[in-house]
Amino acid sequence: MLTRRALRAHLLEARLAGVVATAREASLRSYRLFEARDPRVLLGIDPVGDWGHRELIGLMADRCGVSADPADTSGQDVIDPERTLAALDAFAERLAAVAQRRGPVLLGTGHPHRLLGFYVALAEALSSAGCALLTPAQGRSVDILTRFGLRTHTLAYVRGVALVRGESRGRAGGEPGAHTHSPLPVRTALAAAAETGGPLPELVIGDHGWVCGAGQLGFEAIGPADTDDPALFVGEAEGLVSVAVPLDDAVRSEYYRPLTRYVLNRACLSR
């Protein structure tokens, strides 16, 4: 069993927490865009609070441990590993609760090249516990606005985890899917589930638009978020997101394996 102390050391060594790769400039730019209600950083939530620049920095300092000083404008961001561990404990509690009910779950990622393995392990454990892994709208087309313009993607599922594949998927060296912040995939999936009269998820697990889009529609949603993704933490503060775990969401995929072991042990879902 991976101890809390061992996981804390891993978070720092792998730079999942502590000094992370995300630049302070990138985070501050995201906060300014969020303040302007730019849909690219809202990720599907419609905040009701007055989230100005200082309010966002204060929130991110509280939830992640980044600098609370608006004059601190350069260098690398810092995530407090204790905040990450506390959020992982809360994340595990939500997994345990849905597993105990054997409730249906929906998993999806906008970071398939980094986080797919993390979600696949969760999906397999929840399935073994009796939870149905929902796969609505499989093969459905989703038009997503990218920096290259509007592009058609296809909603797909890999071992129970949703992602989108773009037109250029064959050029990416075999990567499983496209990187996206869009809430449109989860909206498409949830709408399809409702249309068919099938079960709706009792818990949505994912990142980016998967969490925020589901939370805005009233579904319980949990997932990780980096310091330049304020939407998940605003959603958590406003009660739309159940748990947002502060960590670097773009390190090597194998670095997330100890987190998987930890949350599954905490949730009593280890096999």
Residue, then its C-alpha position, 0 to 999 in steps of 0.5 A: m500500500l502506498t503511504r501518504r508520505a510516499l505519495r507526497a514524495h512522489l508528487l514532488e519528485a515527479r513535479l505533479a506538485g511543488v514547483v510545476a512546469t506550468a508558467r506563472e505567466a500562463s496561469l495569469r493569462s488564463y485568469r484574465l481570460f476567465e475574468a473576461r468570460d472567455p469560453r476557452v477557459l470557462l470550460g463549460i461553467d457559467p459562474v455566478g460570482d464576481w470573479g475578478h483578477r484578484e479574486l481568482i488569484g486568491l481562490m487559486a492560492d487557497r485551493c492550489g497554493v500558488s502565489a497570492d501576490p498579483a505582482d508575482t508575474s513570472g517563473q513557475d507556479v507552485i502547487d502545495p502537495e498537502r492540498t493535492l493530498a487532501a483533494l485526492d482523499a476527497f476524490a477517493e471518498r466520491l469513488a467509494a460512495v458511487a462504488q458502494r451504490r454500484g451507480p453508473v459512471l461516465l469517464g472522459t478526458g481531454h488529456p488522453h495522451r497523459l491521463l488516459g491510463f489513470y482513468v482506465a484504471l479507475a474505470e476497471a476498478l469501478s466496473s469490478a465493483g459493479c458500476a456500469l461504465l456508460t458509453p453514450a453517443q459513441g461514434r457521434s460527431v462533435d464540432i469543436l472550435t480549435r486554434f485552427g478553426l472549427r474541426t469535426h471530431t468523433l466521440a470514442y471510448v477506450r476501455g470505458v473512457a471517453l475521448v475525441r478523435g480528430e481528423s488528423r489522428g493518424r498523423a499524431g504517432g498513434e496517440p489515442g485521441a485529441h487534446t481538448h478543453s471543450p465541454l461539447p463532448v460531455r454535453t453530447a454524451l449526456a444528451a444522448a443518454a437522456e434521449t435514449g432513456g438509458p441510465l444517467p451517470e451518478l458520477v462523472i470523472g474527468d478533466h477540463g470540459w468533462v468536469c465543468g460541462a457535467g457539473q454545470l448540467g447538475f451532475e456530480a463531477i470530479g477530476p484533476a486540474d492544473t494551475d492554469d485551469p481556474a474553471l474547475f476550482v471556481g466550479e468547486a467554490e460555487g458547488l458545481v464541481s464536487v472535487a477538483v484535484p490540484l496537480d500538473d495534468a501534463v507530466r508523463s503518463e506513468y507518473y500518475r500510476p501512484l495516484t491511481r494506487y493511492v485513491l483506489n486503496r483509499a476507496c477500498l477498490s484495490r484488486 
